């Protein structure tokens, strides 16, 4: 069975993180470390937090190797986007004929990209790329002043 040994300073830091950190997952991971320090076993913690035991071991390893920063959510999670910023010209060209027909644009973009792109994905891509300020959108989200 693996338990986390904490110094009094580390314990105090984790208690403050449980009380005050804005991220719920960070608070949960901090609490798990504190409970492990209080001799709660990994299977008990896995049931309590509804995660795999392997997940808890990963939290413990990251805590021991890099400390408090290891409790943050790591990059690279989630589904990777199909449409990237370099696809803006493709989407713009697909919308030149009929800018109201996103379904047709999605078919054309799918053929160009080589992956299935839905109408909703084109719509979300257009909304997100309009805030970049690349000349295709208005470039800002500031409200109008009177």
C-alpha positions as CSV (number, residue, x, y, z in Angstrom):
1,X,0.0,0.0,0.0
2,X,1.3,3.4,-0.9
3,X,0.9,6.4,1.4
4,X,2.0,10.0,1.0
5,X,4.3,11.4,3.8
6,X,3.9,15.2,4.2
7,X,5.9,17.7,6.2
8,X,3.9,20.1,8.3
9,X,4.5,22.9,5.8
10,X,3.3,20.7,2.9
11,X,0.2,19.7,4.9
12,X,-0.6,23.4,5.6
13,X,-0.1,24.3,1.9
14,X,-2.4,21.5,0.8
15,X,-5.0,22.5,3.4
16,X,-5.0,26.0,2.1
17,X,-5.3,24.6,-1.5
18,X,-8.4,22.6,-0.4
19,X,-10.0,25.7,1.1
20,X,-9.1,28.4,-1.4
21,X,-8.0,27.1,-4.9
22,X,-10.4,28.1,-7.7
23,X,-10.1,24.8,-9.5
24,X,-12.2,22.0,-8.2
25,X,-9.9,19.2,-9.5
26,X,-6.9,20.8,-7.9
27,X,-8.8,20.9,-4.6
28,X,-9.8,17.3,-5.0
29,X,-6.3,16.2,-5.6
30,X,-5.0,18.2,-2.7
31,X,-7.6,16.6,-0.4
32,X,-6.7,13.1,-1.7
33,X,-3.0,13.7,-0.7
34,X,-4.1,14.9,2.7
35,X,-6.2,11.8,3.3
36,X,-3.4,9.5,2.1
37,X,-1.1,11.2,4.6
38,X,-3.8,10.3,7.2
39,X,-3.5,6.6,6.2
40,X,-6.4,6.3,3.9
41,X,-5.6,3.5,1.4
42,X,-5.6,4.0,-2.4
43,X,-8.6,1.7,-2.9
44,X,-10.6,3.7,-0.4
45,X,-9.6,7.0,-2.0
46,X,-10.4,5.6,-5.5
47,X,-14.0,4.7,-4.3
48,X,-14.3,8.1,-2.6
49,X,-13.3,10.2,-5.6
50,X,-14.6,7.7,-8.2
51,X,-11.4,7.4,-10.1
52,X,-9.1,4.5,-10.9
53,X,-6.4,3.5,-8.5
54,X,-3.9,4.1,-11.3
55,X,-5.1,7.8,-11.4
56,X,-4.3,8.2,-7.7
57,X,-0.9,6.7,-8.2
58,X,-0.3,9.2,-11.0
59,X,-1.4,12.1,-8.7
60,X,1.0,10.8,-6.0
61,X,3.9,10.4,-8.5
62,X,3.5,13.9,-9.9
63,X,3.3,15.3,-6.3
64,X,6.5,13.6,-5.4
65,X,8.3,14.5,-8.5
66,X,7.3,18.2,-9.1
67,X,5.3,19.2,-6.0
68,X,2.2,21.4,-6.0
69,X,2.5,22.1,-9.7
70,X,1.9,18.4,-10.4
71,X,-1.6,18.7,-9.1
72,X,-2.7,21.0,-12.0
73,X,-4.4,19.7,-15.0
74,X,-1.9,18.8,-17.7
75,X,-2.1,20.0,-21.3
76,X,-3.1,17.8,-24.1
77,X,-6.4,16.6,-22.7
78,X,-9.5,16.4,-24.8
79,X,-10.2,15.9,-28.5
80,X,-7.8,17.6,-30.9
81,X,-9.4,20.1,-33.3
82,X,-9.8,19.1,-36.9
83,X,-9.8,22.7,-38.2
84,X,-6.7,24.6,-37.4
85,X,-5.8,28.3,-37.9
86,X,-4.1,27.5,-41.2
87,X,-7.5,26.2,-42.5
88,X,-9.0,29.7,-42.5
89,X,-8.4,30.3,-46.2
90,X,-10.1,26.9,-47.0
91,X,-13.2,27.8,-45.0
92,X,-13.4,31.3,-46.5
93,X,-13.1,29.9,-50.0
94,X,-15.8,27.4,-49.3
95,X,-18.1,30.2,-48.1
96,X,-17.5,32.5,-51.1
97,X,-20.3,31.0,-53.2
98,X,-23.0,30.9,-50.6
99,X,-22.0,32.3,-47.2
100,X,-25.4,31.1,-45.7
101,X,-24.9,27.5,-46.6
102,X,-22.7,26.0,-43.9
103,X,-23.7,22.5,-44.8
104,X,-22.2,22.8,-48.3
105,X,-19.2,24.6,-46.9
106,X,-18.6,21.7,-44.4
107,X,-18.7,19.2,-47.3
108,X,-16.2,21.2,-49.3
109,X,-13.9,21.7,-46.3
110,X,-14.1,18.0,-45.4
111,X,-12.9,17.1,-48.9
112,X,-10.0,19.6,-48.6
113,X,-8.9,18.6,-45.1
114,X,-9.4,14.9,-45.6
115,X,-11.5,14.5,-42.5
116,X,-15.2,14.7,-41.8
117,X,-16.1,18.2,-40.7
118,X,-19.7,18.9,-39.6
119,X,-21.7,22.1,-40.0
120,X,-21.4,22.8,-36.3
121,X,-17.6,22.5,-36.4
122,X,-17.5,25.0,-39.2
123,X,-19.7,27.4,-37.3
124,X,-17.6,27.1,-34.1
125,X,-14.4,27.5,-36.1
126,X,-15.8,30.7,-37.7
127,X,-16.8,32.1,-34.3
128,X,-13.4,31.3,-32.8
129,X,-11.4,32.6,-35.7
130,X,-13.3,35.8,-35.9
131,X,-11.8,36.9,-32.5
132,X,-8.2,36.4,-33.6
133,X,-8.0,39.6,-35.5
134,X,-6.7,38.1,-38.7
135,X,-8.7,40.2,-41.1
136,X,-11.6,37.7,-41.6
137,X,-13.5,38.9,-38.5
138,X,-13.9,42.1,-36.6
139,X,-10.9,41.2,-34.4
140,X,-12.2,42.4,-31.1
141,X,-14.8,41.6,-28.6
142,X,-15.0,45.1,-27.0
143,X,-18.4,46.6,-26.7
144,X,-19.3,49.8,-28.5
145,X,-18.9,53.1,-26.6
146,X,-21.5,55.8,-26.8
